[in-house]
Amino acid sequence: MGMCGNPPTWPYYYMPTVDYLALPLPQMAPNINACDPTQLQSPYTAGIMMGLGDGSVRLVSSGISSYSWNLALNPSDGLVFDSSW
């Protein structure tokens, strides 16, 4: 049965790997010809406004590292962001 079916009966363990950090950074004020509609986008060059799980909203800088961006998208892993967050 595929991933959409019932969970397997054997124990399932998750361990992040290098491939886990492969989600693209958002596009910051992309040119209309370079715009990718499958990615997050911001109309601002400074960053992207993000709603966080605690109900707050903050501007995430356009200088955020790919590492911190991917950790922010999966907050349950317990890893620590780098200084770009």
PyMOL Python script that loads the backbone (N, CA, C, O; Angstrom):
from pymol import cmd

cmd.read_pdbstr("""\
ATOM      1  N   MET A   1       0.847  -1.171   0.000  1.00  0.00           N
ATOM      2  CA  MET A   1       0.000   0.000   0.000  1.00  0.00           C
ATOM      3  C   MET A   1       0.894   1.235   0.000  1.00  0.00           C
ATOM      4  O   MET A   1       1.959   1.226   0.616  1.00  0.00           O
ATOM      5  N   GLY A   2       0.476   2.294  -0.681  1.00  0.00           N
ATOM      6  CA  GLY A   2       1.259   3.520  -0.797  1.00  0.00           C
ATOM      7  C   GLY A   2       1.286   4.331   0.483  1.00  0.00           C
ATOM      8  O   GLY A   2       0.732   3.926   1.505  1.00  0.00           O
ATOM      9  N   MET A   3       1.930   5.466   0.415  1.00  0.00           N
ATOM     10  CA  MET A   3       2.081   6.354   1.563  1.00  0.00           C
ATOM     11  C   MET A   3       0.739   6.903   2.049  1.00  0.00           C
ATOM     12  O   MET A   3       0.621   7.298   3.209  1.00  0.00           O
ATOM     13  N   CYS A   4      -0.261   6.933   1.189  1.00  0.00           N
ATOM     14  CA  CYS A   4      -1.550   7.506   1.567  1.00  0.00           C
ATOM     15  C   CYS A   4      -2.437   6.523   2.324  1.00  0.00           C
ATOM     16  O   CYS A   4      -3.503   6.905   2.805  1.00  0.00           O
ATOM     17  N   GLY A   5      -2.025   5.289   2.435  1.00  0.00           N
ATOM     18  CA  GLY A   5      -2.839   4.290   3.119  1.00  0.00           C
ATOM     19  C   GLY A   5      -2.634   4.324   4.618  1.00  0.00           C
ATOM     20  O   GLY A   5      -2.134   5.310   5.160  1.00  0.00           O
ATOM     21  N   ASN A   6      -3.014   3.266   5.281  1.00  0.00           N
ATOM     22  CA  ASN A   6      -2.844   3.158   6.728  1.00  0.00           C
ATOM     23  C   ASN A   6      -1.365   3.081   7.077  1.00  0.00           C
ATOM     24  O   ASN A   6      -0.568   2.596   6.274  1.00  0.00           O
ATOM     25  N   PRO A   7      -0.986   3.551   8.264  1.00  0.00           N
ATOM     26  CA  PRO A   7       0.418   3.473   8.647  1.00  0.00           C
ATOM     27  C   PRO A   7       0.858   2.016   8.757  1.00  0.00           C
ATOM     28  O   PRO A   7       0.045   1.142   9.060  1.00  0.00           O
ATOM     29  N   PRO A   8       2.139   1.751   8.513  1.00  0.00           N
ATOM     30  CA  PRO A   8       2.629   0.370   8.607  1.00  0.00           C
ATOM     31  C   PRO A   8       2.548  -0.138  10.045  1.00  0.00           C
ATOM     32  O   PRO A   8       2.506   0.645  10.994  1.00  0.00           O
ATOM     33  N   THR A   9       2.527  -1.450  10.184  1.00  0.00           N
ATOM     34  CA  THR A   9       2.452  -2.038  11.515  1.00  0.00           C
ATOM     35  C   THR A   9       3.815  -2.123  12.184  1.00  0.00           C
ATOM     36  O   THR A   9       3.886  -2.268  13.404  1.00  0.00           O
ATOM     37  N   TRP A  10       4.907  -2.038  11.415  1.00  0.00           N
ATOM     38  CA  TRP A  10       6.247  -2.079  11.992  1.00  0.00           C
ATOM     39  C   TRP A  10       6.636  -0.681  12.475  1.00  0.00           C
ATOM     40  O   TRP A  10       6.067   0.307  12.010  1.00  0.00           O
ATOM     41  N   PRO A  11       7.600  -0.581  13.403  1.00  0.00           N
ATOM     42  CA  PRO A  11       7.999   0.750  13.915  1.00  0.00           C
ATOM     43  C   PRO A  11       8.546   1.626  12.795  1.00  0.00           C
ATOM     44  O   PRO A  11       9.272   1.151  11.921  1.00  0.00           O
ATOM     45  N   TYR A  12       8.196   2.887  12.827  1.00  0.00           N
ATOM     46  CA  TYR A  12       8.662   3.843  11.829  1.00  0.00           C
ATOM     47  C   TYR A  12       9.550   4.867  12.521  1.00  0.00           C
ATOM     48  O   TYR A  12       9.139   5.496  13.497  1.00  0.00           O
ATOM     49  N   TYR A  13      10.760   5.032  12.019  1.00  0.00           N
ATOM     50  CA  TYR A  13      11.705   5.982  12.593  1.00  0.00           C
ATOM     51  C   TYR A  13      12.059   7.013  11.534  1.00  0.00           C
ATOM     52  O   TYR A  13      12.323   6.664  10.383  1.00  0.00           O
ATOM     53  N   TYR A  14      12.064   8.281  11.922  1.00  0.00           N
ATOM     54  CA  TYR A  14      12.412   9.352  10.997  1.00  0.00           C
ATOM     55  C   TYR A  14      13.757   9.936  11.374  1.00  0.00           C
ATOM     56  O   TYR A  14      13.998  10.257  12.537  1.00  0.00           O
ATOM     57  N   MET A  15      14.631  10.074  10.395  1.00  0.00           N
ATOM     58  CA  MET A  15      15.921  10.700  10.633  1.00  0.00           C
ATOM     59  C   MET A  15      16.203  11.647   9.480  1.00  0.00           C
ATOM     60  O   MET A  15      16.316  11.200   8.338  1.00  0.00           O
ATOM     61  N   PRO A  16      16.320  12.956   9.747  1.00  0.00           N
ATOM     62  CA  PRO A  16      16.587  13.877   8.650  1.00  0.00           C
ATOM     63  C   PRO A  16      17.925  13.568   7.981  1.00  0.00           C
ATOM     64  O   PRO A  16      18.880  13.158   8.640  1.00  0.00           O
ATOM     65  N   THR A  17      17.981  13.766   6.686  1.00  0.00           N
ATOM     66  CA  THR A  17      19.212  13.553   5.923  1.00  0.00           C
ATOM     67  C   THR A  17      19.518  14.816   5.145  1.00  0.00           C
ATOM     68  O   THR A  17      18.796  15.808   5.253  1.00  0.00           O
ATOM     69  N   VAL A  18      20.563  14.786   4.379  1.00  0.00           N
ATOM     70  CA  VAL A  18      20.923  15.948   3.567  1.00  0.00           C
ATOM     71  C   VAL A  18      19.799  16.278   2.596  1.00  0.00           C
ATOM     72  O   VAL A  18      19.548  17.454   2.335  1.00  0.00           O
ATOM     73  N   ASP A  19      19.116  15.277   2.055  1.00  0.00           N
ATOM     74  CA  ASP A  19      18.018  15.514   1.121  1.00  0.00           C
ATOM     75  C   ASP A  19      16.873  16.282   1.772  1.00  0.00           C
ATOM     76  O   ASP A  19      16.096  16.945   1.085  1.00  0.00           O
ATOM     77  N   TYR A  20      16.768  16.193   3.086  1.00  0.00           N
ATOM     78  CA  TYR A  20      15.711  16.888   3.815  1.00  0.00           C
ATOM     79  C   TYR A  20      15.832  18.398   3.624  1.00  0.00           C
ATOM     80  O   TYR A  20      14.826  19.108   3.626  1.00  0.00           O
ATOM     81  N   LEU A  21      17.055  18.889   3.460  1.00  0.00           N
ATOM     82  CA  LEU A  21      17.280  20.330   3.331  1.00  0.00           C
ATOM     83  C   LEU A  21      17.260  20.755   1.872  1.00  0.00           C
ATOM     84  O   LEU A  21      18.145  21.485   1.427  1.00  0.00           O
ATOM     85  N   ALA A  22      16.269  20.310   1.128  1.00  0.00           N
ATOM     86  CA  ALA A  22      16.223  20.588  -0.299  1.00  0.00           C
ATOM     87  C   ALA A  22      15.052  21.468  -0.706  1.00  0.00           C
ATOM     88  O   ALA A  22      14.834  21.666  -1.901  1.00  0.00           O
ATOM     89  N   LEU A  23      14.292  22.003   0.243  1.00  0.00           N
ATOM     90  CA  LEU A  23      13.162  22.853  -0.114  1.00  0.00           C
ATOM     91  C   LEU A  23      13.680  24.227  -0.533  1.00  0.00           C
ATOM     92  O   LEU A  23      14.536  24.794   0.147  1.00  0.00           O
ATOM     93  N   PRO A  24      13.173  24.773  -1.645  1.00  0.00           N
ATOM     94  CA  PRO A  24      13.723  26.033  -2.151  1.00  0.00           C
ATOM     95  C   PRO A  24      13.371  27.236  -1.274  1.00  0.00           C
ATOM     96  O   PRO A  24      12.321  27.275  -0.632  1.00  0.00           O
ATOM     97  N   LEU A  25      14.269  28.205  -1.266  1.00  0.00           N
ATOM     98  CA  LEU A  25      14.008  29.476  -0.591  1.00  0.00           C
ATOM     99  C   LEU A  25      12.916  30.221  -1.348  1.00  0.00           C
ATOM    100  O   LEU A  25      12.759  30.018  -2.552  1.00  0.00           O
ATOM    101  N   PRO A  26      12.153  31.083  -0.665  1.00  0.00           N
ATOM    102  CA  PRO A  26      11.134  31.859  -1.376  1.00  0.00           C
ATOM    103  C   PRO A  26      11.774  32.849  -2.346  1.00  0.00           C
ATOM    104  O   PRO A  26      12.912  33.279  -2.156  1.00  0.00           O
ATOM    105  N   GLN A  27      11.034  33.196  -3.369  1.00  0.00           N
ATOM    106  CA  GLN A  27      11.492  34.197  -4.326  1.00  0.00           C
ATOM    107  C   GLN A  27      11.171  35.578  -3.757  1.00  0.00           C
ATOM    108  O   GLN A  27      10.048  35.825  -3.317  1.00  0.00           O
ATOM    109  N   MET A  28      12.145  36.467  -3.764  1.00  0.00           N
ATOM    110  CA  MET A  28      11.956  37.815  -3.243  1.00  0.00           C
ATOM    111  C   MET A  28      11.774  38.784  -4.397  1.00  0.00           C
ATOM    112  O   MET A  28      12.709  39.024  -5.161  1.00  0.00           O
ATOM    113  N   ALA A  29      10.578  39.343  -4.532  1.00  0.00           N
ATOM    114  CA  ALA A  29      10.226  40.303  -5.589  1.00  0.00           C
ATOM    115  C   ALA A  29      10.738  39.841  -6.943  1.00  0.00           C
ATOM    116  O   ALA A  29      11.527  40.541  -7.578  1.00  0.00           O
ATOM    117  N   PRO A  30      10.294  38.660  -7.397  1.00  0.00           N
ATOM    118  CA  PRO A  30      10.825  38.153  -8.662  1.00  0.00           C
ATOM    119  C   PRO A  30      10.339  38.960  -9.867  1.00  0.00           C
ATOM    120  O   PRO A  30       9.221  39.476  -9.878  1.00  0.00           O
ATOM    121  N   ASN A  31      11.185  39.053 -10.858  1.00  0.00           N
ATOM    122  CA  ASN A  31      10.815  39.637 -12.144  1.00  0.00           C
ATOM    123  C   ASN A  31       9.737  38.750 -12.753  1.00  0.00           C
ATOM    124  O   ASN A  31       9.767  37.535 -12.556  1.00  0.00           O
ATOM    125  N   ILE A  32       8.805  39.312 -13.475  1.00  0.00           N
ATOM    126  CA  ILE A  32       7.688  38.556 -14.036  1.00  0.00           C
ATOM    127  C   ILE A  32       8.172  37.391 -14.911  1.00  0.00           C
ATOM    128  O   ILE A  32       7.513  36.353 -14.963  1.00  0.00           O
ATOM    129  N   ASN A  33       9.288  37.542 -15.584  1.00  0.00           N
ATOM    130  CA  ASN A  33       9.820  36.481 -16.447  1.00  0.00           C
ATOM    131  C   ASN A  33      10.531  35.385 -15.654  1.00  0.00           C
ATOM    132  O   ASN A  33      10.682  34.267 -16.147  1.00  0.00           O
ATOM    133  N   ALA A  34      10.966  35.693 -14.435  1.00  0.00           N
ATOM    134  CA  ALA A  34      11.675  34.721 -13.609  1.00  0.00           C
ATOM    135  C   ALA A  34      10.769  34.126 -12.533  1.00  0.00           C
ATOM    136  O   ALA A  34      11.204  33.274 -11.758  1.00  0.00           O
ATOM    137  N   CYS A  35       9.533  34.563 -12.483  1.00  0.00           N
ATOM    138  CA  CYS A  35       8.603  34.129 -11.447  1.00  0.00           C
ATOM    139  C   CYS A  35       8.244  32.653 -11.612  1.00  0.00           C
ATOM    140  O   CYS A  35       7.868  32.222 -12.702  1.00  0.00           O
ATOM    141  N   ASP A  36       8.358  31.887 -10.538  1.00  0.00           N
ATOM    142  CA  ASP A  36       7.991  30.469 -10.541  1.00  0.00           C
ATOM    143  C   ASP A  36       6.751  30.301  -9.667  1.00  0.00           C
ATOM    144  O   ASP A  36       6.849  30.395  -8.443  1.00  0.00           O
ATOM    145  N   PRO A  37       5.585  30.055 -10.269  1.00  0.00           N
ATOM    146  CA  PRO A  37       4.347  29.977  -9.494  1.00  0.00           C
ATOM    147  C   PRO A  37       4.271  28.780  -8.551  1.00  0.00           C
ATOM    148  O   PRO A  37       3.327  28.681  -7.767  1.00  0.00           O
ATOM    149  N   THR A  38       5.233  27.878  -8.608  1.00  0.00           N
ATOM    150  CA  THR A  38       5.228  26.722  -7.701  1.00  0.00           C
ATOM    151  C   THR A  38       5.995  27.010  -6.412  1.00  0.00           C
ATOM    152  O   THR A  38       6.026  26.164  -5.518  1.00  0.00           O
ATOM    153  N   GLN A  39       6.616  28.190  -6.297  1.00  0.00           N
ATOM    154  CA  GLN A  39       7.393  28.541  -5.109  1.00  0.00           C
ATOM    155  C   GLN A  39       6.717  29.674  -4.340  1.00  0.00           C
ATOM    156  O   GLN A  39       5.937  30.448  -4.892  1.00  0.00           O
ATOM    157  N   LEU A  40       7.044  29.747  -3.036  1.00  0.00           N
ATOM    158  CA  LEU A  40       6.596  30.888  -2.239  1.00  0.00           C
ATOM    159  C   LEU A  40       7.235  32.154  -2.781  1.00  0.00           C
ATOM    160  O   LEU A  40       8.371  32.136  -3.256  1.00  0.00           O
ATOM    161  N   GLN A  41       6.499  33.247  -2.707  1.00  0.00           N
ATOM    162  CA  GLN A  41       7.002  34.506  -3.231  1.00  0.00           C
ATOM    163  C   GLN A  41       6.672  35.638  -2.284  1.00  0.00           C
ATOM    164  O   GLN A  41       5.699  35.582  -1.533  1.00  0.00           O
ATOM    165  N   SER A  42       7.498  36.663  -2.333  1.00  0.00           N
ATOM    166  CA  SER A  42       7.270  37.875  -1.561  1.00  0.00           C
ATOM    167  C   SER A  42       7.331  39.065  -2.507  1.00  0.00           C
ATOM    168  O   SER A  42       8.170  39.095  -3.408  1.00  0.00           O
ATOM    169  N   PRO A  43       6.461  40.037  -2.317  1.00  0.00           N
ATOM    170  CA  PRO A  43       6.568  41.240  -3.145  1.00  0.00           C
ATOM    171  C   PRO A  43       7.682  42.170  -2.653  1.00  0.00           C
ATOM    172  O   PRO A  43       7.942  43.197  -3.280  1.00  0.00           O
ATOM    173  N   TYR A  44       8.335  41.829  -1.555  1.00  0.00           N
ATOM    174  CA  TYR A  44       9.371  42.662  -0.950  1.00  0.00           C
ATOM    175  C   TYR A  44      10.756  42.068  -1.199  1.00  0.00           C
ATOM    176  O   TYR A  44      10.916  40.848  -1.201  1.00  0.00           O
ATOM    177  N   THR A  45      11.747  42.917  -1.407  1.00  0.00           N
ATOM    178  CA  THR A  45      13.119  42.441  -1.566  1.00  0.00           C
ATOM    179  C   THR A  45      13.762  42.147  -0.217  1.00  0.00           C
ATOM    180  O   THR A  45      14.731  41.392  -0.145  1.00  0.00           O
ATOM    181  N   ALA A  46      13.230  42.739   0.860  1.00  0.00           N
ATOM    182  CA  ALA A  46      13.827  42.574   2.187  1.00  0.00           C
ATOM    183  C   ALA A  46      13.528  41.227   2.828  1.00  0.00           C
ATOM    184  O   ALA A  46      14.295  40.767   3.674  1.00  0.00           O
ATOM    185  N   GLY A  47      12.426  40.583   2.442  1.00  0.00           N
ATOM    186  CA  GLY A  47      12.076  39.310   3.067  1.00  0.00           C
ATOM    187  C   GLY A  47      10.643  38.919   2.786  1.00  0.00           C
ATOM    188  O   GLY A  47       9.981  39.499   1.926  1.00  0.00           O
ATOM    189  N   ILE A  48      10.169  37.923   3.526  1.00  0.00           N
ATOM    190  CA  ILE A  48       8.815  37.410   3.352  1.00  0.00           C
ATOM    191  C   ILE A  48       8.118  37.400   4.713  1.00  0.00           C
ATOM    192  O   ILE A  48       8.704  37.005   5.721  1.00  0.00           O
ATOM    193  N   MET A  49       6.873  37.835   4.726  1.00  0.00           N
ATOM    194  CA  MET A  49       6.096  37.822   5.964  1.00  0.00           C
ATOM    195  C   MET A  49       5.625  36.401   6.231  1.00  0.00           C
ATOM    196  O   MET A  49       5.055  35.754   5.353  1.00  0.00           O
ATOM    197  N   MET A  50       5.865  35.915   7.453  1.00  0.00           N
ATOM    198  CA  MET A  50       5.521  34.540   7.812  1.00  0.00           C
ATOM    199  C   MET A  50       4.639  34.532   9.049  1.00  0.00           C
ATOM    200  O   MET A  50       4.930  35.215  10.031  1.00  0.00           O
ATOM    201  N   GLY A  51       3.572  33.767   9.002  1.00  0.00           N
ATOM    202  CA  GLY A  51       2.748  33.517  10.183  1.00  0.00           C
ATOM    203  C   GLY A  51       3.332  32.327  10.919  1.00  0.00           C
ATOM    204  O   GLY A  51       3.528  31.268  10.324  1.00  0.00           O
ATOM    205  N   LEU A  52       3.611  32.482  12.196  1.00  0.00           N
ATOM    206  CA  LEU A  52       4.229  31.421  12.991  1.00  0.00           C
ATOM    207  C   LEU A  52       3.181  30.690  13.817  1.00  0.00           C
ATOM    208  O   LEU A  52       2.069  31.183  14.001  1.00  0.00           O
ATOM    209  N   GLY A  53       3.538  29.524  14.309  1.00  0.00           N
ATOM    210  CA  GLY A  53       2.626  28.673  15.049  1.00  0.00           C
ATOM    211  C   GLY A  53       2.106  29.283  16.337  1.00  0.00           C
ATOM    212  O   GLY A  53       1.055  28.870  16.827  1.00  0.00           O
ATOM    213  N   ASP A  54       2.817  30.260  16.903  1.00  0.00           N
ATOM    214  CA  ASP A  54       2.352  30.890  18.143  1.00  0.00           C
ATOM    215  C   ASP A  54       1.387  32.045  17.876  1.00  0.00           C
ATOM    216  O   ASP A  54       0.970  32.736  18.805  1.00  0.00           O
ATOM    217  N   GLY A  55       1.033  32.254  16.599  1.00  0.00           N
ATOM    218  CA  GLY A  55       0.098  33.312  16.238  1.00  0.00           C
ATOM    219  C   GLY A  55       0.769  34.623  15.882  1.00  0.00           C
ATOM    220  O   GLY A  55       0.092  35.566  15.474  1.00  0.00           O
ATOM    221  N   SER A  56       2.075  34.707  16.024  1.00  0.00           N
ATOM    222  CA  SER A  56       2.773  35.941  15.675  1.00  0.00           C
ATOM    223  C   SER A  56       3.107  35.957  14.183  1.00  0.00           C
ATOM    224  O   SER A  56       3.066  34.929  13.507  1.00  0.00           O
ATOM    225  N   VAL A  57       3.432  37.132  13.698  1.00  0.00           N
ATOM    226  CA  VAL A  57       3.847  37.317  12.309  1.00  0.00           C
ATOM    227  C   VAL A  57       5.180  38.033  12.327  1.00  0.00           C
ATOM    228  O   VAL A  57       5.364  38.982  13.089  1.00  0.00           O
ATOM    229  N   ARG A  58       6.120  37.588  11.492  1.00  0.00           N
ATOM    230  CA  ARG A  58       7.418  38.251  11.439  1.00  0.00           C
ATOM    231  C   ARG A  58       7.940  38.272  10.024  1.00  0.00           C
ATOM    232  O   ARG A  58       7.561  37.443   9.197  1.00  0.00           O
ATOM    233  N   LEU A  59       8.808  39.218   9.751  1.00  0.00           N
ATOM    234  CA  LEU A  59       9.476  39.303   8.468  1.00  0.00           C
ATOM    235  C   LEU A  59      10.705  38.400   8.533  1.00  0.00           C
ATOM    236  O   LEU A  59      11.594  38.607   9.360  1.00  0.00           O
ATOM    237  N   VAL A  60      10.747  37.422   7.677  1.00  0.00           N
ATOM    238  CA  VAL A  60      11.918  36.552   7.570  1.00  0.00           C
ATOM    239  C   VAL A  60      12.800  37.153   6.486  1.00  0.00           C
ATOM    240  O   VAL A  60      12.373  37.305   5.342  1.00  0.00           O
ATOM    241  N   SER A  61      14.019  37.490   6.845  1.00  0.00           N
ATOM    242  CA  SER A  61      14.945  38.193   5.971  1.00  0.00           C
ATOM    243  C   SER A  61      15.241  37.419   4.691  1.00  0.00           C
ATOM    244  O   SER A  61      15.253  36.188   4.677  1.00  0.00           O
ATOM    245  N   SER A  62      15.478  38.167   3.620  1.00  0.00           N
ATOM    246  CA  SER A  62      15.875  37.543   2.361  1.00  0.00           C
ATOM    247  C   SER A  62      17.250  36.890   2.480  1.00  0.00           C
ATOM    248  O   SER A  62      17.644  36.116   1.607  1.00  0.00           O
ATOM    249  N   GLY A  63      17.982  37.194   3.551  1.00  0.00           N
ATOM    250  CA  GLY A  63      19.296  36.597   3.781  1.00  0.00           C
ATOM    251  C   GLY A  63      19.251  35.300   4.562  1.00  0.00           C
ATOM    252  O   GLY A  63      20.298  34.800   4.973  1.00  0.00           O
ATOM    253  N   ILE A  64      18.066  34.737   4.780  1.00  0.00           N
ATOM    254  CA  ILE A  64      17.969  33.487   5.534  1.00  0.00           C
ATOM    255  C   ILE A  64      18.678  32.369   4.771  1.00  0.00           C
ATOM    256  O   ILE A  64      18.596  32.282   3.546  1.00  0.00           O
ATOM    257  N   SER A  65      19.366  31.526   5.515  1.00  0.00           N
ATOM    258  CA  SER A  65      20.062  30.408   4.883  1.00  0.00           C
ATOM    259  C   SER A  65      19.067  29.308   4.526  1.00  0.00           C
ATOM    260  O   SER A  65      17.989  29.212   5.113  1.00  0.00           O
ATOM    261  N   SER A  66      19.438  28.504   3.578  1.00  0.00           N
ATOM    262  CA  SER A  66      18.604  27.366   3.193  1.00  0.00           C
ATOM    263  C   SER A  66      18.420  26.422   4.387  1.00  0.00           C
ATOM    264  O   SER A  66      17.356  25.827   4.554  1.00  0.00           O
ATOM    265  N   TYR A  67      19.459  26.290   5.211  1.00  0.00           N
ATOM    266  CA  TYR A  67      19.403  25.435   6.400  1.00  0.00           C
ATOM    267  C   TYR A  67      18.299  25.904   7.355  1.00  0.00           C
ATOM    268  O   TYR A  67      17.444  25.112   7.752  1.00  0.00           O
ATOM    269  N   SER A  68      18.318  27.189   7.722  1.00  0.00           N
ATOM    270  CA  SER A  68      17.316  27.705   8.656  1.00  0.00           C
ATOM    271  C   SER A  68      15.927  27.703   8.040  1.00  0.00           C
ATOM    272  O   SER A  68      14.951  27.428   8.738  1.00  0.00           O
ATOM    273  N   TRP A  69      15.811  28.003   6.751  1.00  0.00           N
ATOM    274  CA  TRP A  69      14.512  27.996   6.087  1.00  0.00           C
ATOM    275  C   TRP A  69      13.874  26.618   6.193  1.00  0.00           C
ATOM    276  O   TRP A  69      12.692  26.504   6.518  1.00  0.00           O
ATOM    277  N   ASN A  70      14.644  25.580   5.923  1.00  0.00           N
ATOM    278  CA  ASN A  70      14.115  24.229   5.979  1.00  0.00           C
ATOM    279  C   ASN A  70      13.795  23.798   7.406  1.00  0.00           C
ATOM    280  O   ASN A  70      12.836  23.057   7.621  1.00  0.00           O
ATOM    281  N   LEU A  71      14.572  24.245   8.375  1.00  0.00           N
ATOM    282  CA  LEU A  71      14.248  23.928   9.776  1.00  0.00           C
ATOM    283  C   LEU A  71      12.949  24.614  10.185  1.00  0.00           C
ATOM    284  O   LEU A  71      12.156  24.037  10.929  1.00  0.00           O
ATOM    285  N   ALA A  72      12.723  25.834   9.709  1.00  0.00           N
ATOM    286  CA  ALA A  72      11.495  26.559  10.044  1.00  0.00           C
ATOM    287  C   ALA A  72      10.265  25.859   9.463  1.00  0.00           C
ATOM    288  O   ALA A  72       9.182  25.924  10.045  1.00  0.00           O
ATOM    289  N   LEU A  73      10.425  25.200   8.334  1.00  0.00           N
ATOM    290  CA  LEU A  73       9.299  24.511   7.704  1.00  0.00           C
ATOM    291  C   LEU A  73       8.982  23.182   8.370  1.00  0.00           C
ATOM    292  O   LEU A  73       7.931  22.595   8.110  1.00  0.00           O
ATOM    293  N   ASN A  74       9.880  22.699   9.228  1.00  0.00           N
ATOM    294  CA  ASN A  74       9.659  21.453   9.957  1.00  0.00           C
ATOM    295  C   ASN A  74      10.035  21.669  11.419  1.00  0.00           C
ATOM    296  O   ASN A  74      11.069  21.172  11.865  1.00  0.00           O
ATOM    297  N   PRO A  75       9.214  22.404  12.175  1.00  0.00           N
ATOM    298  CA  PRO A  75       9.593  22.785  13.539  1.00  0.00           C
ATOM    299  C   PRO A  75       9.647  21.628  14.530  1.00  0.00           C
ATOM    300  O   PRO A  75      10.209  21.789  15.614  1.00  0.00           O
ATOM    301  N   SER A  76       9.098  20.496  14.207  1.00  0.00           N
ATOM    302  CA  SER A  76       9.047  19.390  15.165  1.00  0.00           C
ATOM    303  C   SER A  76      10.356  18.624  15.272  1.00  0.00           C
ATOM    304  O   SER A  76      10.463  17.721  16.102  1.00  0.00           O
ATOM    305  N   ASP A  77      11.359  18.954  14.455  1.00  0.00           N
ATOM    306  CA  ASP A  77      12.601  18.184  14.500  1.00  0.00           C
ATOM    307  C   ASP A  77      13.510  18.575  15.666  1.00  0.00           C
ATOM    308  O   ASP A  77      14.415  17.816  16.015  1.00  0.00           O
ATOM    309  N   GLY A  78      13.287  19.746  16.277  1.00  0.00           N
ATOM    310  CA  GLY A  78      14.039  20.143  17.456  1.00  0.00           C
ATOM    311  C   GLY A  78      15.443  20.666  17.177  1.00  0.00           C
ATOM    312  O   GLY A  78      16.191  20.918  18.121  1.00  0.00           O
ATOM    313  N   LEU A  79      15.823  20.836  15.921  1.00  0.00           N
ATOM    314  CA  LEU A  79      17.163  21.335  15.597  1.00  0.00           C
ATOM    315  C   LEU A  79      17.213  22.848  15.776  1.00  0.00           C
ATOM    316  O   LEU A  79      16.175  23.510  15.779  1.00  0.00           O
ATOM    317  N   VAL A  80      18.412  23.390  15.924  1.00  0.00           N
ATOM    318  CA  VAL A  80      18.615  24.811  16.207  1.00  0.00           C
ATOM    319  C   VAL A  80      18.932  25.561  14.916  1.00  0.00           C
ATOM    320  O   VAL A  80      19.749  25.116  14.110  1.00  0.00           O
ATOM    321  N   PHE A  81      18.273  26.708  14.734  1.00  0.00           N
ATOM    322  CA  PHE A  81      18.527  27.554  13.565  1.00  0.00           C
ATOM    323  C   PHE A  81      19.918  28.160  13.634  1.00  0.00           C
ATOM    324  O   PHE A  81      20.501  28.272  14.712  1.00  0.00           O
ATOM    325  N   ASP A  82      20.452  28.553  12.475  1.00  0.00           N
ATOM    326  CA  ASP A  82      21.706  29.296  12.488  1.00  0.00           C
ATOM    327  C   ASP A  82      21.400  30.791  12.663  1.00  0.00           C
ATOM    328  O   ASP A  82      20.243  31.165  12.854  1.00  0.00           O
ATOM    329  N   SER A  83      22.407  31.627  12.601  1.00  0.00           N
ATOM    330  CA  SER A  83      22.233  33.051  12.910  1.00  0.00           C
ATOM    331  C   SER A  83      21.408  33.804  11.863  1.00  0.00           C
ATOM    332  O   SER A  83      21.015  34.943  12.116  1.00  0.00           O
ATOM    333  N   SER A  84      21.132  33.213  10.706  1.00  0.00           N
ATOM    334  CA  SER A  84      20.355  33.922   9.684  1.00  0.00           C
ATOM    335  C   SER A  84      18.872  33.994  10.021  1.00  0.00           C
ATOM    336  O   SER A  84      18.146  34.765   9.395  1.00  0.00           O
ATOM    337  N   TRP A  85      18.403  33.223  10.980  1.00  0.00           N
ATOM    338  CA  TRP A  85      16.982  33.247  11.360  1.00  0.00           C
ATOM    339  C   TRP A  85      16.716  34.485  12.186  1.00  0.00           C
ATOM    340  O   TRP A  85      15.585  34.710  12.614  1.00  0.00           O
TER     341      TRP A  85
END
""", "prot")
cmd.dss("prot")
cmd.show_as("cartoon", "prot")
cmd.util.cbc("prot")
cmd.orient("prot")
